[in-house]
Amino acid sequence: SYTARPLLRTMVLSFDAPPFNDALKQLVEVASPERCSLALDTSALLLENALTDPGKFGSIKATSKTLRNKVLDVSGGDPFFSALGFIRKDEIYALDTSLDETALRERLAQVKAVSTRVKGVLNAVIAVGDNNPGDNAKSAVSLARTYCANIASHPSDELKRKVSATNKALSGRLLAAKEGDVLLHAVGFAPDADPPTAYINPASILDLHVAVSILEKAEIVWNQLAEARGLTPGRNVSGGEVDMHHVASALENIRIAELPPAASLAGRVGTADMDPVLVKDADGSAVQLHCW
């Protein structure tokens, strides 16, 4: 009957796609921070475009290189994209028009907020690793993770959200580390006064789960960064200058004169083509990386 069809559709969706919050948490937990951020930003852009102009951007080919590389091939990306509101029909992902636009815009805002949190914590983790001996960096990150995990495990306990400014572990392990204050802020803590008597974290449980997930990957991030800098994986990536010779050798094969001019990108702005591209600036003296 007509009244039975909406019920059947709801049952199919709940079976095929995990609940949005669960899929979002899974993406953050299983993907690397860099890939997670990429998948979140790309998905947010695709959803925003689809909501702005459904006729033009309401569907995207499943074989799209951008969609596959930046979302579907990311660990947890495929179920997340479906839970976000895109249904796969044969070789097309189409925005589910039965979903309420207000709800979709709320999801969009949440994805953007989580992406901001991922980037903030990741940048703080890198900063702590870059500016401290290995053991000090690990100790600072471990304490920040403990604080966040304790709040997430006891969401109704307001005392868990507050850490005294005179706490020895806080002052000796986290704030004593260079960029430790940046990490404390990135995971959600803020001073209650100036000067502070305590640091309070009002972050949502989802934001705290995000912070914990990124903090747990800190050593992986540092090791990958060490490899990219030509250092030995596992060695402290902090306390020294970046090897600029290594950086230069990685860039030496770029021939500026052979790159297209930046002006040639004017027609790509506002399109669904989001592949990054290198171009030369107006006077041909520098390389620019443009991303969508």
Steps between C-alpha positions, in 0.01 A plus 500: 500500500603865466548540875729198517753631249660767722544239775669260261730774372600596854583140584718462192693819573565408861634163389717625213649806664621532860361788708675822408674563835623140515639521147667832578665360812614191312662710227697698757604185685617286208641751251830682534449860618612642165276269294212550742524878460512461123189279497310736729584812299421335166170354626400835650567676171303241302205522740507880505504513120215247480287703739575824314427363152343149510449495124869553428672343798238263646673195356857391435642198319626222725800476267594865557873513569453779752223322689684169505843630596386754755201327659409145401853357518562657840450251785142547618430744216251293302252436785544858619410643159186285488403597854552866410209476258630372166336180374676284244283407202694288253804714414364826646497645850191720530391724785201343676224750425274345762724637775412830660721787381528643850633168628747480213628850573544404863708203385700732276575731792599204716737363234667840468534530878654154532740575215610816681555301818699232317728761341542692825601195704720364220686831463548519876633143512749583224604820680561313826698233317707759313597700807565246775719196570315179417419394856372846592280514191355155571434591863317822405283327240426208733377733774280695259352171381432390860317823577278468192435128547399553864241760400366285216469202734317706766293752300281599795789562739577872479808456722670302223476806276702715736873484570658723763767737371721382787469133402854363497446272202344780297777749576785248493409288200266693273548874555874453557531359149556748220169550317329308781260788555406479131423130539294563814292758312467278191335220696246741648641643823485872575611702807225608736662837572812708442713383667323161504409308811385204290459381143152389393399290202139556378549297179231260381547128546548464125777763501666320789487169313657678203779638717570161658515332158754750366709495817520121487659528154764754608799267471385383157474863390849577634653194332341585166623857534850373580498289184385796292786705640754229427548409867499154651144388589457482875771759562397819679383737228531797735780714622671551166470702186325365193750357251456760226732308268252212511211737433685661211582165342131408509415816305790508257309323219234772481566724200313826553520603136313185393207553738172658380433858617269561797268696270414177318308379807231767483257266325534231768381712791152391611512172308491147640861443386689493828830342396797704628728661242838674492529827306746788472422848630450807282870579454608136478726518805314268740289186512144505636295200611126547444252268669120481487 
